[in-house]
Amino acid sequence: MTDTTLTVDLDALAYNYGVLKHFAGAAETGAAVKADAYGMGSEAVGLRLWKEGCRSFFVARLAEGQTLRRALGERDASIYVLDGMTGPADGPRLMASRLIPVLNSLAQVETWITYGDQRWLEAALHVDTGMNRLGLRLEDARALAKNRAKLSKMDVALVMSHLACADDPKNPMSAQQLERFRAVRGLFPAAQGSLANSAGTFLGVAYGFDLVRPGLSLYGAGANGKTDSRLKPVASLHAPILQVRDVPAGETVGYGATFTAVRPVKIAVLAAGYADGLPRTPASSGNAWFANGKRRILGRISMDLLAIDVTGCDEAEPGAMVELVGPNITVDDAAHAGGISAYELLTRLSLRATRRYIGEA
Ligand SMILES: *Cc1c(COP(=O)(O)O)cnc(C)c1O
């Protein structure tokens, strides 16, 4: 390994799928694989999760669904497109790839059922229970539930909603949304129900209904913004040392000269920066892992480079690889140090790094 490399551990992914499955209880465990499986590669992730028994996949965009369908080929899997239908032109594209739109409004329902005389007309309904992002309002869902004519034109396979505050177990909003979702679920008794993302899955089996749809925690990040030792790290970012240099006391490191050496330091300059997904701010926060120890990041992270403190560390030489995210610098810690979320960090890590896989897809 000499390039800046994003290593995706598919065995760890499979392990985490097992953990989520355990918490899902009797509910089926699906997977959110939007944004190229949170940057981990939706083809490899989709194939491996399918082998682990996953049969329900959630993507955001139609094109992501097409990519996943191509990867899964003839394998039996439901692929839900969270955007639903963005216009009538989506209909043939959804049908051609056997994608299931998550219908988010009565207008989207209307558009989808115009395809009602064609074969593939499964649909999911997203009902908003308080987040006010996507989904039918409760009163619209009630009206639709009474409209036999409309309902006869499609097969509502799934009714879903999304939790706004599940990452904070003490927030009372989750229980409110749970109660509302129970009522919605009752309106469509033939459909499966799905409410929980990763954090919702950890809230308890009451949140599981028929299907949970975790994303984040499959990829090894804690559902509450902190490292979760029950999960295994999936993503690792390693970068080579390009240059080692001695910085005399009083000199500064990097743009903005935000780090000043108060005593002489030896630094290693690495081939990784914010164009590799690392958070640019704040200066001198966060650590890397090298030669069995945490090494402080010094100064501001540049586009392509960053510096770490390797004072007293003989192993530091050009070409040696340094862990920036991985088993020792968790995705949660690295994100936290940079003032961003694990979601943001994961989805950025594949911006430029060479991606390689451990374990079978
Ligand atoms: C992203 C997403 C998920 C997965 O959420 P995580 O917090 O990553 O587990 C589930 N459902 C919907 C609607 C989503 O947008």
The ligand as an SDF file (V2000), in Angstrom:
LIG
                    3D

 15 15  0  0  0  0  0  0  0  0999 V2000
  -30.7030    7.5970    5.4860 C   0  0  0  0  0  0  0  0  0  0  0  0
  -31.9980    7.0120    5.8700 C   0  0  0  0  0  0  0  0  0  0  0  0
  -32.0450    5.8550    6.6730 C   0  0  0  0  0  0  0  0  0  0  0  0
  -30.8200    5.2780    7.3380 C   0  0  0  0  0  0  0  0  0  0  0  0
  -30.4710    6.1180    8.3960 O   0  0  0  0  0  0  0  0  0  0  0  0
  -29.1910    5.8600    9.3630 P   0  0  0  0  0  0  0  0  0  0  0  0
  -29.3160    6.9390   10.3590 O   0  0  0  0  0  0  0  0  0  0  0  0
  -28.0080    6.0240    8.4890 O   0  0  0  0  0  0  0  0  0  0  0  0
  -29.3110    4.5090    9.9050 O   0  0  0  0  0  0  0  0  0  0  0  0
  -33.2840    5.2830    6.8900 C   0  0  0  0  0  0  0  0  0  0  0  0
  -34.4070    5.8280    6.3800 N   0  0  0  0  0  0  0  0  0  0  0  0
  -34.4100    6.9610    5.6350 C   0  0  0  0  0  0  0  0  0  0  0  0
  -35.6750    7.5230    5.1130 C   0  0  0  0  0  0  0  0  0  0  0  0
  -33.2100    7.5960    5.3720 C   0  0  0  0  0  0  0  0  0  0  0  0
  -33.1940    8.7260    4.6530 O   0  0  0  0  0  0  0  0  0  0  0  0
  1  2  1  0
  2  3  1  0
  2 14  2  0
  3  4  1  0
  3 10  2  0
  4  5  1  0
  5  6  1  0
  6  7  2  0
  6  8  1  0
  6  9  1  0
 10 11  1  0
 11 12  2  0
 12 13  1  0
 12 14  1  0
 14 15  1  0
M  END
$$$$
